[in-house]
Amino acid sequence: MVSRRSFLAGSAAAFTAGPVLAQVTPPDRPAPLQLDVTPEATAPLGINLPPDMEGDYLIPEEYRAKIVPIQPGIPANQIHIVPQNYHLYFTLPDGVAIRYGVAVGQEGLGWSGSARIQRKVEWPSWRPTDEMIERNPSAYAQYADGMPGGPTNPLGARALYLFQGERDTAIRIHGTTQPASIGRSASNGCFRMYNSHVIDLYNRVPLGTAAFAY
């Protein structure tokens, strides 16, 4: 696993125009991804992206779903999460990815590593982990027996469950009831998305998809 210092190495050479690119070296891959929007990046024909509104909440420009270029050769159908930029990328063929905004773990609670999506749930139920209850019993002890799925559930509309082998990491990519938290270090370790975004991602991601967080 590479160090955090190598996640964001600026490079303007990959494109003749546009901003400095964020470079990220995936685990077990020698070449870095180059992740950022260029002015020419537009949605390829046939790809419909979520709207810029989440209910009555206007999604900030930097966290709207967009098609962005990535370094050629990165396999399609992978998830790459860059917490420093609060972005999640789902790779597509032909050197592009869909980029979404995310919220990430609070300081000291962030997760990094590689895993696979081994479970997907619509309107998931939720139970705080024992560690969450121990850290903040006033907020979480009342949910020790769990909370059914629905519009008020903290996991939102969809959840994708990250496993390492047969082990559930307890890390999820999920929706949220707090859209303003996207773009912040706000969670207990999971990766939050706007509900419309996580539904879009859920519909694209097959079981067994590789996921990397840096």
Secondary structure, DSSP 8 states (H G I E B T S, - for coil): ---GGGT---B-TTSSSSS-BEEE--TT-SS-EEE---TT----TT-----SEETTEE--GGGS-EEEE--TT--SSEEEEEGGGTEEEEEETTTEEEEEE-BEE-TTT---EEEEEEEEEES--B---HHHHHH-HHHHGGGTT-B--STTSTTTTEEEEEEETTEEEEEEEE--S-GGGTTSEEESSSEE--HHHHHHHHHH--TT-EEEE-
